[in-house]
Amino acid sequence: MLIMFDLINYFRMKELFESVSVTVSAAWLKYFPQFVPDRQNPDGRPEVTMCTSSEVASMVNTRLSNTNIYIVYPDHSWIDVRYVAELYLFPLWEPTNMEEFSRMISLAWSVAEKYQISIILLTPTDFSIQLLMESSLPSPAVIDHFMAHISLPENFALLDPIQKIRVLEEFAGSSPFNLHLHGEDKTLGIVADAGIAKMLEQFSQLQYPVLKIGHYPLGRSLVEPIYYSCDEILVLENGLPYIEQRLRGIMGVGTRIRGKLNRIVPSNWEISLQDISTILNL
């Protein structure tokens, strides 16, 4: 009976995209020409916009009156989509892999529809259209559990910008996409974006606590536990030093926070396994 229940309640990703309004940009089609969905009319329901990092700001600016889920492929060096999300006061979700990405799409749809809030969703490094269409959505029970444990007010769309900032930070603080990984050695705490947190799993000898960031923006309640429990904080992130800047702003500028800004971490766009090994002496 349990197997039959799962088969009944799991929906193919393709069915989701066939039931919503989908806009695909010209730049996106250069990378994924095999995906050209028919545009639907959702009657005011959330829409899906698939675009690249070099055009997401302009896409958002023309759709501010609509609730959208922006699926963004990072195509351009030194355009960091996290700053776009902050500019427009949207939550941004960054998955570690396609499995998590598939869950995020369904959960983003539920959040957007209930609270009339747009969400930016980055594609993972292993993203492909084939894997996307073959993915299964989470069961209604998983969605209901997620929706019951997030901290968003019903009147989110009516809040003033300052209130929205506070609410978005609380939302991220309660998100399962941000994960505290315990470690015995508290001389150093690592705050890492989702991609680098995945890379850190390859270092079995790592004993430092890790805070994986997969849901932005950062708030005090999210970063305080690792900040106050460790002697120093190392920020490892691809792209611009977004996490590092926000962490310094939240907790105060100090020598305990190390990263790209003080050249402890290389300033290149992508951090490699060799970079991490050298920094941590592993």
C-alpha positions as CSV (number, residue, x, y, z in Angstrom):
1,M,0.0,0.0,0.0
2,L,2.9,2.4,0.8
3,I,4.4,1.9,-2.6
4,M,1.1,2.4,-4.3
5,F,0.6,5.6,-2.3
6,D,3.9,6.9,-3.5
7,L,3.2,6.1,-7.1
8,I,-0.1,7.9,-6.9
9,N,1.2,11.0,-5.2
10,Y,4.4,11.6,-7.1
11,F,4.0,13.8,-10.2
12,R,6.5,14.0,-13.0
13,M,8.3,17.4,-13.4
14,K,7.0,17.6,-17.0
15,E,3.4,17.7,-15.7
16,L,4.2,20.7,-13.6
17,F,5.7,22.7,-16.5
18,E,2.7,21.8,-18.7
19,S,0.3,23.3,-16.1
20,V,1.9,26.7,-15.6
21,S,2.9,29.7,-17.7
22,V,6.5,29.3,-18.7
23,T,8.7,32.0,-20.4
24,V,12.1,31.0,-21.8
25,S,14.5,33.7,-22.7
26,A,16.6,33.7,-25.9
27,A,19.8,33.5,-24.0
28,W,18.6,30.4,-22.1
29,L,17.8,28.7,-25.4
30,K,21.3,29.1,-26.5
31,Y,22.4,26.8,-23.7
32,F,19.3,24.5,-23.7
33,P,17.7,24.6,-27.2
34,Q,15.8,21.4,-26.6
35,F,13.4,23.0,-24.1
36,V,10.7,25.2,-25.7
37,P,7.5,24.8,-23.7
38,D,4.1,26.0,-24.9
39,R,3.1,29.1,-23.0
40,Q,0.0,28.6,-20.8
41,N,-2.4,31.1,-19.2
42,P,-2.4,30.6,-15.5
43,D,-5.1,33.2,-14.6
44,G,-3.0,35.1,-12.2
45,R,-1.2,32.1,-10.7
46,P,2.6,32.1,-10.3
47,E,4.6,31.8,-13.5
48,V,8.0,30.3,-14.3
49,T,10.7,32.3,-16.1
50,M,13.8,30.5,-17.3
51,C,16.7,32.9,-18.0
52,T,20.4,33.4,-17.4
53,S,22.3,35.5,-14.8
54,S,23.2,38.1,-17.4
55,E,19.6,38.9,-18.0
56,V,17.7,38.1,-14.8
57,A,17.6,41.7,-13.6
58,S,15.9,43.0,-16.7
59,M,13.5,40.0,-16.7
60,V,12.5,40.7,-13.1
61,N,12.1,44.4,-13.8
62,T,9.5,43.8,-16.5
63,R,7.6,41.3,-14.4
64,L,7.3,43.1,-11.0
65,S,3.5,43.0,-11.2
66,N,3.5,39.2,-11.5
67,T,4.5,36.4,-9.1
68,N,7.4,34.5,-10.7
69,I,9.7,31.6,-10.1
70,Y,12.9,32.6,-11.8
71,I,15.1,29.6,-12.8
72,V,18.5,31.1,-13.5
73,Y,21.4,29.5,-15.3
74,P,24.7,31.3,-14.3
75,D,26.2,32.1,-17.7
76,H,28.3,35.2,-17.0
77,S,31.3,35.7,-14.8
78,W,31.1,38.4,-12.2
79,I,27.3,38.7,-12.3
80,D,26.2,37.4,-8.9
81,V,22.5,36.7,-8.9
82,R,22.4,37.0,-5.0
83,Y,22.7,40.8,-5.3
84,V,19.7,40.8,-7.8
85,A,17.6,38.9,-5.2
86,E,18.6,41.4,-2.5
87,L,17.8,44.3,-4.8
88,Y,14.2,43.1,-5.5
89,L,13.7,41.6,-2.0
90,F,13.2,38.0,-3.2
91,P,14.4,34.9,-1.5
92,L,17.1,33.0,-3.5
93,W,17.5,29.3,-3.3
94,E,20.8,27.5,-4.3
95,P,20.7,23.7,-4.6
96,T,23.6,21.4,-4.3
97,N,22.4,19.0,-7.0
98,M,19.5,18.1,-9.3
99,E,17.7,16.1,-6.7
100,E,17.6,19.1,-4.3
101,F,16.8,21.4,-7.3
102,S,13.7,19.3,-8.1
103,R,12.4,19.5,-4.6
104,M,13.0,23.2,-4.6
105,I,10.9,23.8,-7.7
106,S,7.8,22.2,-6.2
107,L,8.3,23.9,-2.8
108,A,8.9,27.3,-4.5
109,W,5.7,26.9,-6.5
110,S,3.8,26.2,-3.2
111,V,5.3,29.2,-1.4
112,A,4.9,31.6,-4.4
113,E,1.2,30.6,-4.9
114,K,0.3,30.9,-1.2
115,Y,2.2,34.1,-0.3
116,Q,2.4,35.8,-3.7
117,I,6.2,36.1,-3.4
118,S,8.6,35.7,-6.3
119,I,11.6,33.3,-5.8
120,I,14.9,33.1,-7.6
121,L,16.2,29.5,-8.0
122,L,19.7,28.9,-9.3
123,T,20.5,25.8,-11.4
124,P,23.0,23.4,-9.9
125,T,26.3,22.6,-11.7
126,D,24.9,19.2,-12.9
127,F,21.7,20.8,-14.4
128,S,20.3,19.3,-17.5
129,I,16.9,19.5,-19.2
130,Q,16.7,15.7,-19.4
131,L,17.3,15.3,-15.7
132,L,14.8,18.1,-15.0
133,M,12.0,16.4,-17.0
134,E,12.8,13.0,-15.5
135,S,12.6,14.3,-11.9
136,S,9.7,13.5,-9.6
137,L,8.2,16.1,-7.4
138,P,8.0,15.6,-3.6
139,S,4.8,14.0,-2.2
140,P,2.1,16.3,-0.8
141,A,3.1,15.3,2.7
142,V,6.6,16.7,2.2
143,I,5.2,19.9,0.8
144,D,2.7,20.3,3.6
145,H,5.5,19.7,6.2
146,F,7.6,22.4,4.6
147,M,4.8,24.9,4.4
148,A,3.9,24.3,8.0
149,H,7.4,25.2,9.3
150,I,8.2,28.3,7.3
151,S,7.9,31.8,8.8
152,L,6.1,33.9,6.2
153,P,3.1,36.1,7.1
154,E,-0.1,35.8,5.0
155,N,0.2,39.5,4.1
156,F,3.8,39.4,2.9
157,A,3.0,41.2,-0.4
158,L,1.6,44.2,1.6
159,L,4.5,44.7,3.9
160,D,6.8,47.7,3.5
161,P,10.4,47.0,2.3
162,I,12.0,47.1,5.8
163,Q,9.5,44.6,7.1
164,K,10.1,42.4,4.1
165,I,13.8,42.3,4.8
166,R,13.2,41.1,8.4
167,V,10.7,38.6,7.2
168,L,12.9,37.2,4.5
169,E,15.8,36.8,7.0
170,E,13.4,34.9,9.3
171,F,12.3,32.7,6.4
172,A,15.9,31.8,5.5
173,G,16.6,31.1,9.2
174,S,13.8,28.5,9.3
175,S,14.7,27.0,5.9
176,P,15.9,23.3,5.7
177,F,18.1,24.5,2.8
178,N,20.4,26.1,5.3
179,L,22.1,23.4,7.2
180,H,24.4,23.4,10.3
181,L,26.9,20.5,10.2
182,H,28.5,19.9,13.6
183,G,32.3,19.5,14.0
184,E,34.5,18.8,17.0
185,D,37.2,21.4,16.2
186,K,35.8,24.8,17.2
187,T,39.0,26.7,16.4
188,L,37.5,27.4,13.0
189,G,33.9,27.5,11.6
190,I,33.2,27.4,7.9
191,V,30.4,29.2,6.2
192,A,30.0,28.0,2.7
193,D,27.6,28.3,-0.2
194,A,25.7,25.2,-1.4
195,G,28.2,24.2,-4.1
196,I,31.3,24.4,-1.9
197,A,29.5,22.7,1.0
198,K,29.0,19.8,-1.4
199,M,32.7,19.8,-2.2
200,L,33.6,19.8,1.5
201,E,32.0,16.4,1.8
202,Q,35.0,15.0,0.0
203,F,37.3,15.8,2.9
204,S,36.5,13.1,5.3
205,Q,39.1,14.3,7.8
206,L,37.4,17.7,8.1
207,Q,36.5,18.4,11.8
208,Y,35.3,22.0,11.6
209,P,31.6,23.0,12.0
210,V,30.1,24.0,8.7
211,L,27.1,26.2,7.9
212,K,25.8,25.4,4.4
213,I,23.9,28.3,2.9
214,G,21.3,27.3,0.3
215,H,18.6,29.9,1.1
216,Y,19.3,33.7,1.1
217,P,19.3,36.3,2.5
218,L,21.4,35.8,5.6
219,G,20.0,36.9,9.0
220,R,21.4,37.1,12.5
221,S,19.6,34.0,13.8
222,L,21.1,31.9,11.1
223,V,24.8,32.9,11.5
224,E,25.0,33.6,15.3
225,P,25.3,29.9,16.4
226,I,28.4,29.2,14.4
227,Y,29.9,32.7,14.8
228,Y,29.8,32.6,18.6
229,S,30.8,28.9,19.0
230,C,34.0,29.1,16.9
231,D,37.2,31.1,17.4
232,E,37.4,32.2,13.7
233,I,35.1,32.1,10.7
234,L,36.2,31.2,7.2
235,V,33.8,32.0,4.3
236,L,34.1,29.9,1.2
237,E,31.9,30.9,-1.7
238,N,31.9,31.1,-5.4
239,G,31.3,34.4,-7.1
240,L,31.6,37.7,-5.3
241,P,32.1,37.8,-1.5
242,Y,28.4,38.2,-0.9
243,I,28.2,35.9,2.2
244,E,31.3,37.5,3.6
245,Q,30.0,41.0,3.2
246,R,26.7,40.2,4.8
247,L,28.3,38.3,7.6
248,R,30.6,41.3,8.4
249,G,27.6,43.6,8.3
250,I,25.5,41.4,10.6
251,M,28.2,40.5,13.2
252,G,30.5,43.6,12.8
253,V,33.8,43.9,10.9
254,G,36.5,42.0,12.7
255,T,39.6,39.8,12.1
256,R,37.6,36.7,13.1
257,I,35.9,36.6,9.7
258,R,38.2,35.5,6.9
259,G,37.5,35.2,3.2
260,K,38.1,36.9,-0.2
261,L,38.0,40.4,1.2
262,N,41.1,40.0,3.3
263,R,42.7,37.7,0.7
264,I,42.7,34.5,2.8
265,V,40.6,32.9,0.0
266,P,41.6,33.4,-3.6
267,S,39.5,36.0,-5.4
268,N,38.9,33.9,-8.5
269,W,35.2,33.3,-9.4
270,E,35.2,29.6,-8.7
271,I,36.9,27.9,-5.7
272,S,38.5,24.6,-6.5
273,L,39.1,21.5,-4.4
274,Q,42.8,22.3,-4.5
275,D,42.1,25.9,-3.2
276,I,40.1,24.4,-0.3
277,S,42.8,21.8,0.4
278,T,45.5,24.5,0.5
279,I,43.5,26.9,2.7
280,L,42.6,24.3,5.3
281,N,45.9,22.4,5.0
282,L,44.2,19.1,4.2
